[in-house]
């Protein structure tokens, strides 16, 4: 175990949650967007996380067979992909709207702002938990160095 492993885990979590915060914020900002460059309403996006071995480069050199990785080895989290939601748009009857179809219906993104706000709060709390973990690691290291110095 390296001196910086605790920091690496916390920063990996902060980075992943920052991406999630940005995506959820984009969903909230575009909840009423009826026309995008693709021609349809905005599509809600979701972040998919994956477990990441932080020292994967070093382990691949030692063991090219990924099945032999120690299950207790240090891991973090990363963003696997950002996917578009498969939800169908919500149709609202607004015949005067510039994006209305021939029947007078406008396609709005299927985004519930309340659910998005809850997701945003959860991502922010997870980010804050990673910051607290980072600070705790720093405090432990500082106290350890103080003890060694004495």
C-alpha positions in Angstrom: 0.0 0.0 0.0 1.3 3.4 -1.0 1.4 6.6 1.0 -0.9 8.2 -1.5 -3.5 5.5 -1.9 -6.1 7.1 0.4 -5.7 10.4 -1.5 -6.1 8.6 -4.9 -9.3 6.9 -3.8 -10.8 10.1 -2.5 -9.8 12.1 -5.6 -11.2 9.4 -7.9 -14.5 9.7 -6.1 -14.5 13.4 -6.3 -13.8 13.4 -10.0 -16.6 10.9 -10.7 -19.1 12.8 -8.6 -18.1 16.1 -10.3 -18.9 14.6 -13.6 -22.3 13.4 -12.2 -23.0 16.9 -10.9 -22.3 18.4 -14.3 -24.5 15.9 -16.1 -27.4 16.4 -13.6 -27.1 20.2 -13.8 -27.2 19.9 -17.6 -30.4 17.8 -17.3 -32.0 20.4 -15.1 -31.0 23.3 -17.3 -32.4 21.6 -20.4 -35.6 20.3 -18.9 -37.6 22.5 -21.2 -35.4 22.3 -24.3 -37.6 21.3 -27.2 -35.1 21.7 -30.1 -31.5 20.6 -30.2 -28.9 20.3 -33.0 -30.1 16.8 -33.6 -33.6 18.1 -34.3 -35.6 16.7 -31.4 -36.0 17.5 -27.7 -33.1 17.3 -25.3 -32.3 13.7 -24.2 -31.7 13.2 -20.5 -28.3 11.8 -19.7 -27.1 9.4 -17.0 -23.7 8.7 -15.7 -22.6 5.0 -15.4 -19.8 4.4 -12.9 -17.3 1.6 -12.9 -14.9 0.2 -10.3 -11.3 1.0 -11.2 -8.1 -0.6 -10.0 -6.0 2.5 -9.3 -2.7 0.8 -9.9 -3.9 -1.0 -13.0 -0.9 -0.1 -15.2 1.5 -1.5 -12.7 -0.6 -4.7 -12.2 -1.0 -5.2 -15.9 2.8 -5.3 -16.3 3.1 -7.9 -13.5 0.0 -9.9 -14.4 -1.4 -9.6 -17.9 -4.2 -12.0 -16.9 -6.8 -9.7 -15.3 -8.4 -12.6 -13.5 -5.4 -12.9 -11.1 -5.9 -9.4 -9.6 -6.2 -9.5 -5.8 -9.8 -8.9 -4.8 -8.7 -6.9 -1.8 -6.4 -4.6 -3.9 -7.1 -0.9 -3.7 -9.9 0.3 -6.0 -11.6 3.5 -6.9 -14.4 4.7 -9.0 -14.5 6.1 -12.5 -16.9 7.2 -15.2 -17.6 4.2 -17.5 -19.9 6.1 -19.9 -22.5 8.8 -20.2 -25.7 7.4 -21.7 -28.8 9.0 -23.1 -32.1 8.0 -21.5 -34.4 5.8 -23.6 -37.5 7.6 -22.2 -40.0 8.9 -24.7 -40.6 12.6 -24.8 -43.6 14.2 -23.2 -46.1 15.6 -25.7 -47.9 18.8 -24.8 -50.6 20.5 -26.9 -49.2 23.9 -27.7 -50.2 24.7 -31.3 -48.6 28.2 -31.3 -45.2 26.9 -30.2 -42.5 27.0 -33.0 -41.6 23.4 -32.4 -45.1 22.1 -32.6 -45.8 19.2 -35.0 -48.6 19.2 -37.5 -51.1 18.1 -34.8 -50.0 21.0 -32.5 -48.1 18.9 -30.0 -44.6 19.8 -28.7 -42.2 17.1 -27.6 -40.5 18.0 -24.2 -37.8 16.0 -22.6 -39.0 13.5 -20.0 -37.1 15.1 -17.1 -38.6 15.4 -13.7 -36.8 18.4 -12.0 -37.6 17.1 -8.5 -35.8 13.8 -9.2 -32.9 15.6 -10.8 -32.6 17.8 -7.7 -32.5 14.8 -5.5 -29.8 13.2 -7.7 -27.9 16.5 -7.5 -28.1 16.6 -3.7 -26.9 13.0 -3.6 -24.0 13.6 -5.8 -23.0 16.7 -3.8 -23.2 14.7 -0.6 -21.0 12.0 -2.1 -18.5 14.6 -3.2 -18.5 16.1 0.3 -17.9 12.6 1.8 -14.9 12.2 -0.5 -13.6 15.6 0.6 -13.9 14.6 4.2 -12.1 11.4 3.5 -9.3 13.3 1.9 -9.0 15.7 4.8 -9.0 12.8 7.3 -6.2 11.1 5.4 -4.3 14.4 5.4 -4.8 14.8 9.2 -3.6 11.3 9.9 -0.5 11.8 7.7 0.3 15.1 9.4 0.0 13.6 12.9 2.1 10.6 11.8 4.8 13.0 10.5 4.6 15.0 13.8 5.1 11.8 15.8 8.1 10.8 13.6 9.6 14.3 13.9 9.4 14.3 17.7 
